[in-house]
């Protein structure tokens, strides 16, 4: 691991060489926040996606919210933040999503470097 801040917070991870294996497929949604809810067309279908490479910490929270929605028979209003409720808008030119993702990574890498 070459992240000094993470190493200071989690010294037991400093010698780990397999941390890159924690990274999975990145889902970048257009609204740039996770999406949780029920499909309006079929309320028996629930969804949770769009963690933007933060699934290790966000997926368990989202799973709990989905479980609560099932148990209570509701849409999570009052428990799930409004910004996370509902589907993200579709991308313009969806075939270019990989280009959007790469562009976003470059933008935020540059923004971090300038801060």
C-alpha positions in Angstrom: 0.0 0.0 0.0 1.3 3.4 -0.9 -1.4 5.5 0.6 0.2 7.3 3.6 -3.1 8.5 5.1 -4.7 5.1 4.9 -1.5 3.5 6.4 -1.6 5.9 9.3 -5.3 5.0 10.0 -4.9 1.3 9.4 -1.3 0.2 10.0 -2.3 -3.5 9.7 -2.9 -2.9 6.0 0.5 -1.3 5.2 2.1 -4.6 4.3 -0.9 -6.0 2.3 -0.2 -6.3 -1.4 -3.6 -7.7 -2.3 -5.7 -4.6 -1.5 -6.3 -3.9 -5.2 -8.3 -7.1 -5.3 -11.0 -5.3 -3.3 -11.7 -3.1 -6.3 -14.5 -4.3 -8.5 -16.6 -3.0 -11.3 -17.4 0.7 -10.9 -20.9 1.8 -11.6 -21.0 5.5 -12.3 -24.6 6.7 -12.3 -25.6 10.0 -13.9 -26.7 11.5 -10.6 -23.4 10.5 -9.0 -25.1 9.1 -5.9 -26.3 5.6 -5.1 -29.9 4.8 -6.3 -32.2 2.8 -4.1 -35.9 2.1 -4.4 -38.8 0.2 -6.0 -39.5 0.2 -9.7 -42.7 2.3 -10.4 -43.7 -0.1 -13.2 -43.3 -3.2 -10.9 -43.1 -2.4 -7.1 -42.1 -6.0 -6.4 -38.7 -5.2 -8.0 -36.3 -3.3 -5.7 -32.9 -2.0 -6.7 -29.7 -0.6 -5.2 -26.8 0.4 -7.4 -24.4 3.2 -8.3 -21.9 3.1 -5.5 -19.1 4.7 -7.5 -16.4 2.3 -6.3 -17.6 2.7 -2.7 -19.5 -0.6 -2.6 -17.4 -2.1 0.2 -19.0 0.4 2.7 -22.2 1.4 0.8 -23.6 -2.0 -0.3 -24.2 -3.2 3.3 -26.0 0.0 4.1 -28.0 -0.2 0.9 -28.8 -3.9 1.6 -30.2 -2.9 5.0 -32.4 -0.2 3.4 -33.7 -2.6 0.8 -34.4 -5.2 3.6 -36.3 -2.5 5.5 -38.3 -1.6 2.4 -39.3 -5.2 2.0 -40.2 -5.7 5.6 -42.2 -2.5 5.9 -43.7 -2.5 2.4 -42.6 1.1 1.7 -40.2 3.1 -0.4 -37.8 4.0 2.3 -39.0 7.6 2.7 -37.7 9.0 5.9 -34.9 6.5 6.2 -33.2 6.7 2.8 -31.9 10.2 2.0 -33.9 11.8 -0.8 -30.7 12.2 -2.9 -30.4 8.4 -3.0 -34.0 7.6 -3.7 -35.1 6.8 -7.2 -33.5 5.8 -10.4 -30.7 7.9 -12.0 -31.5 9.6 -15.3 -30.2 7.7 -18.3 -26.9 8.7 -19.9 -27.0 10.5 -23.2 -25.3 8.2 -25.7 -25.2 5.2 -23.3 -22.6 3.4 -25.4 -20.1 6.1 -24.3 -20.4 5.4 -20.5 -16.8 4.1 -20.4 -15.6 7.4 -21.9 -17.7 9.3 -19.3 -16.1 7.2 -16.5 -12.6 7.7 -17.7 -13.2 11.4 -18.1 -14.6 11.7 -14.6 -11.5 9.9 -13.2 -9.2 12.3 -15.0 -11.2 15.3 -13.9 -11.2 14.3 -10.2 -7.6 13.2 -10.3 -6.7 16.7 -11.6 -9.0 18.4 -9.1 -7.3 16.4 -6.2 -3.9 17.3 -7.5 -4.7 21.0 -7.5 -6.1 21.0 -4.0 
